[in-house]
Amino acid sequence: MASEIEKFLFGCHGTHALISLSLSIDRIVVAVAPWTDLTCIKEAVFERATLLSVCASSSEPPEEFTLPWDIIDFANTRQADGRWKFVLYCGNAVELVFLADFPQSNNSAGAD
């Protein structure tokens, strides 16, 4: 079953790719698009963000770290302070764990 963040970002468009990732103080921005149309980008802005961990596989070849990345799972759990814990699993190579407010979105032309 799709998580809240997957429903929010993916809608009914199936398998998605992580197109871009931006990390800054108190803010994480992700851009995703369905593999069927990588121009149909949806950007999500996570405010009050705290990066908890980034894990990258040392056994993967360097080309596996070139975007876009296949999103395997994007899990979320509401926290007591009102923020959410997000766990983004991409391909066999990267796992990103962070706390943040549920995102605001900015759809590109053609995105739902």
C-alpha positions, -999 to +999 in steps of 0.1 A: +000+000+000+013+035-009+024+058+019+009+092+024+040+108+008+038+084-022+001+092-027+009+130-025+039+129-049+031+100-073-007+101-076-017+074-101+013+077-123+031+045-112+068+040-108+088+073-102+123+085-105+141+110-082+151+137-107+168+161-082+176+165-045+185+197-028+197+198+009+200+231+028+197+242+064+161+234+076+150+225+040+150+195+017+136+197-019+130+167-040+118+166-076+102+134-089+087+123-122+071+091-135+095+069-155+070+070-184+074+108-187+105+123-170+093+158-181+062+156-158+081+168-127+066+173-093+087+192-068+081+189-030+095+213-005+101+199+030+104+227+056+118+224+092+139+195+079+165+177+099+187+152+080+191+121+101+211+099+078+223+092+043+235+057+035+251+049+001+263+015-010+300+013-015+296-018-037+276+000-064+294+013-095+298+051-098+272+053-126+245+041-101+249+075-083+239+096-114+204+109-113+177+100-121+174+073-094+146+047-092+124+053-061+119+019-045+100+032-015+092+065+002+079+058+037+066+082+063+056+083+099+040+112+118+060+123+148+048+137+181+062+172+173+039+175+142+067+167+118+070+135+098+099+110+095+106+102+059+127+074+046+135+075+009+150+044-007+165+048-042+176+019-063+203-003-046+225+027-039+210+053-015+188+057+015+179+091+029+162+096+063+150+129+075+124+147+097+103+175+082+069+191+079+047+174+053+057+191+020+042+217-001+044+210-038+050+228-071+039+209-102+056+215-135+035+219-166+016+187-172+019+172-137-011+164-116 
